[in-house]
Amino acid sequence: MTDMIEIARTSGHGKINYVWLNRADNRVERKMSLIELVDNHVVGVGYYPE
């Protein structure tokens, strides 16, 4: 989470790759999030790439 905030703070937007527990099937999987700084808020969307 701190990496996402740092990306938003320094660049205003970006993406990050990491591993995450997929609650749908309880597997640890690769995940990607797109980050955007909007006003004073960090907004992000994450997905599991194939």
ROPARO-957718 format. One line per 3 residues: number of its first residue (from 1); for each residue x, y, z of N, C-alpha, C. Coordinates in pm, 1 decimal, always signed. Layout:
# residues N
NUM) X Y Z X Y Z X Y Z ~ ...;
END
This chain:
# residues 50
1) +82.1 -118.9 +0.0 +0.0 +0.0 +0.0 +86.6 +125.4 +0.0 ~ +195.7 +125.3 +74.2 +282.0 +243.1 +75.9 +344.8 +267.5 -59.9 ~ +374.5 +161.1 -134.9 +427.9 +178.2 -270.5 +327.0 +250.8 -358.8;
4) +201.3 +218.3 -345.7 +96.7 +282.7 -425.6 +86.5 +431.3 -392.2 ~ +92.5 +463.6 -265.4 +85.9 +603.7 -223.6 +207.8 +679.5 -275.0 ~ +323.6 +617.6 -268.4 +446.2 +682.3 -315.7 +441.7 +707.3 -465.9;
7) +389.8 +613.0 -542.8 +374.2 +632.0 -687.7 +283.4 +750.7 -714.9 ~ +171.4 +756.9 -646.8 +77.1 +867.3 -666.1 +139.7 +1000.1 -625.5 ~ +211.9 +1000.3 -516.9 +272.5 +1123.7 -465.9 +381.3 +1175.9 -560.2;
10) +465.2 +1086.4 -611.1 +579.8 +1130.6 -691.4 +546.2 +1149.3 -838.5 ~ +459.3 +1064.3 -894.4 +432.5 +1068.1 -1038.0 +292.1 +1116.5 -1073.2 ~ +198.7 +1103.4 -979.6 +61.0 +1138.7 -1008.7 -19.2 +1022.9 -1065.3;
13) +51.5 +923.9 -1119.6 -14.4 +804.4 -1172.1 +91.0 +697.8 -1199.7 ~ +45.6 +574.8 -1216.7 +138.3 +466.3 -1246.6 +72.9 +331.7 -1225.6 ~ +156.1 +228.6 -1232.0 +106.6 +93.1 -1208.0 +207.5 +17.0 -1125.1;
16) +159.5 -85.2 -1057.9 +244.2 -164.6 -969.8 +202.7 -311.1 -980.4 ~ +301.4 -398.9 -981.6 +279.3 -543.9 -982.0 +314.7 -597.8 -845.1 ~ +235.7 -692.7 -795.7 +260.2 -751.5 -664.6 +186.4 -884.3 -655.9;
19) +199.7 -954.4 -546.2 +123.9 -1078.3 -524.8 +19.1 -1051.4 -418.0 ~ -93.1 -1122.2 -428.9 -207.7 -1097.6 -341.7 -286.1 -1226.2 -325.7 ~ -348.5 -1243.6 -211.5 -434.0 -1359.8 -189.5 -567.5 -1336.2 -258.7;
22) -595.2 -1414.8 -360.2 -721.8 -1407.0 -432.6 -827.6 -1475.8 -346.6 ~ -916.9 -1398.2 -289.0 -1017.3 -1451.6 -196.9 -1120.3 -1540.5 -266.5 ~ -1130.4 -1529.0 -398.3 -1227.1 -1612.0 -471.2 -1186.7 -1758.7 -469.7;
25) -1053.7 -1785.8 -472.7 -1009.8 -1925.9 -476.2 -897.4 -1956.5 -376.6 ~ -866.8 -1861.1 -288.5 -763.5 -1876.8 -185.0 -625.4 -1911.4 -238.9 ~ -591.8 -1859.6 -356.5 -457.7 -1878.2 -412.4 -384.3 -1744.7 -411.9;
28) -254.3 -1751.8 -387.5 -170.6 -1632.3 -398.8 -137.9 -1616.5 -547.0 ~ -173.1 -1500.5 -602.3 -157.2 -1478.4 -746.1 -94.3 -1342.2 -772.7 ~ -40.1 -1328.2 -894.4 +9.3 -1198.6 -938.1 -108.7 -1104.3 -956.4;
31) -88.0 -978.6 -922.3 -192.8 -878.7 -937.2 -129.4 -748.7 -986.4 ~ -203.0 -671.3 -1061.5 -156.7 -541.6 -1108.0 -258.7 -436.9 -1067.7 ~ -209.9 -320.8 -1025.4 -298.0 -209.7 -992.0 -255.0 -85.7 -1068.6;
34) -352.7 -12.9 -1116.6 -331.3 +116.1 -1180.7 -366.9 +221.9 -1077.6 ~ -278.4 +319.3 -1059.6 -291.1 +418.8 -953.6 -302.7 +557.6 -1016.3 ~ -388.5 +640.7 -960.2 -406.5 +778.4 -1007.1 -429.0 +868.7 -885.6;
37) -362.7 +983.3 -885.3 -385.8 +1082.8 -781.7 -493.5 +1178.2 -832.1 ~ -606.2 +1184.8 -761.1 -718.5 +1271.3 -798.7 -741.5 +1366.6 -682.0 ~ -718.9 +1495.4 -709.0 -720.3 +1596.0 -603.2 -622.6 +1552.1 -494.3;
40) -670.3 +1518.9 -378.2 -581.1 +1475.3 -270.8 -607.6 +1329.6 -232.4 ~ -663.5 +1252.3 -326.8 -699.4 +1113.3 -300.5 -625.3 +1020.3 -396.4 ~ -584.0 +906.0 -343.6 -523.1 +802.6 -427.9 -634.2 +707.7 -469.7;
43) -652.4 +693.1 -601.5 -755.1 +605.6 -656.3 -683.9 +494.1 -731.7 ~ -729.8 +371.9 -712.8 -666.1 +260.3 -780.9 -765.2 +152.9 -817.2 ~ -726.0 +75.6 -916.7 -803.6 -40.8 -957.2 -705.3 -154.9 -976.4;
46) -740.6 -271.4 -924.6 -653.5 -386.4 -935.1 -719.3 -498.4 -1011.8 ~ -634.9 -576.6 -1079.6 -687.9 -691.8 -1153.7 -582.1 -801.3 -1157.2 ~ -627.9 -921.6 -1185.4 -541.1 -1037.9 -1195.5 -511.7 -1061.9 -1344.1;
49) -390.2 -1028.8 -1390.5 -358.0 -1050.7 -1531.3 -347.8 -1199.6 -1562.2 ~ -375.9 -1234.2 -1682.3 -366.1 -1376.0 -1721.5 -225.5 -1413.2 -1757.4;
END
